[in-house]
Amino acid sequence: MKKCKVIFLGFLLVIGLSSLLAVDNVEEVNQGIKIEDPQEKSLERMASEYATAGDSLFAIPDYAGAFVEYQNAYKTYEKAITDITPFDEELKKMANNLYSSATNAKMYDKAVVWGEKYLEFAPNDEAVVRNVATIYAVGLKQNEKSIEVWTKYDTANNANTAKLAIADRYSRMKEYEKSIIWYKKAYEQSKDADLFEKIADLYIKLKKNADAVKTYEDFLASNPSESDLFKTYKNLGTLYNKLKDVDKAILNFEKAIELNSDPQITLFLVSNYYDKKNYNKAINYANILISNNPNNADALYFRALSYYYNNDKNSAKTDFEKITSNPKYGKSASDFINLINQGR
């Protein structure tokens, strides 16, 4: 019996020791695990959590709410900067997120601030440059700041797109002289002959007609390519027409269509030679149009008129009969047919 008691007591002792050891182990484990206080989180982790919260709000979309979280993330990443970890990529991403969320929230004053901050990290991002410049000009009515953004980009990248944007902004501001300067800079870089039309138009607005003409004449003297030559003669003809100098307009338009066909220019020559009572030339140019498009009502009408006043009534009647159902010319054509039938 005593032996049984000893065994039982020994069993209890083992259980008791095991329990104590288990408790002791748990205490050791608990001592090894440090329960993290929210205030002791790393700055990097806090910044990341702010950024994640911003992403969630942006997706809803709650752009204003996202802006707040991204701003918290940016500021926290700044505090976390060390010599070893500058967090440049994270700051760049947050600046872009701040710019995007502010833009979408129509908080334009903040959008330009963060757009320019982002450009400090990514100075070659032309899409953001364009958007920031547009917000300054259109959203905030700050044209000079818009030009400043483009000028900074052009200085760094020698970008023709920047020169064109600056020229266009000055033109919209009606500062035509400055616009001309930048269009000329753009031409020097791109050699785009179409820019001469813009420059000439600006000279017209400045009432400097002679300078407008000289712009094209200087270009013609530079031995341009055939395609540029065509554009220039066409533009110069258009310019002379604006200046009410029809003879010089005709001269340049004829030079243009010698290089390349153009139905609009050809019709101008038809109608103006008709107005000048030079019916043979009007007929010749109308023939060009009709050979390419037999149903060209404008050309048929002016050719019929030219035939009529050139005393070729039969040819006139033939052309008039082709357009009697035309909404624009039908009634007049029918009237002329009646006159011809009356021998008049």
Secondary structure, DSSP 4 states (H G I P E B T S, - for coil): -HHHHHHHHHHHHHHHHHHHHHHHHHHHHHHHS-PPPGGGS-HHHHHHHHHHHHHHHHHTT-HHHHHHHHHHHHHHHHHH--SS---HHHHHHHHHHHHHHHHHTT-HHHHHHHHHHHHHH-TT-HHHHHHHHHIIIIIS--HHHHHHHHHHHHHHH--HHHHHHHHHHHHHTT-HHHHHHHHHHHHHHH--TTHHHHHHHHHHHTT-HHHHHHHHHHHHTT---HHHHHHHHHHHHHHHHHTT-HHHHHHHHHHHHHHS--HHHHHHHHHHHHHTT-HHHHHHHHHHHHHH-TT-HHHHHHHHHHHHHTT-HHHHHHHHHTTTT-TTTHHHHHHHHHHHHTT-
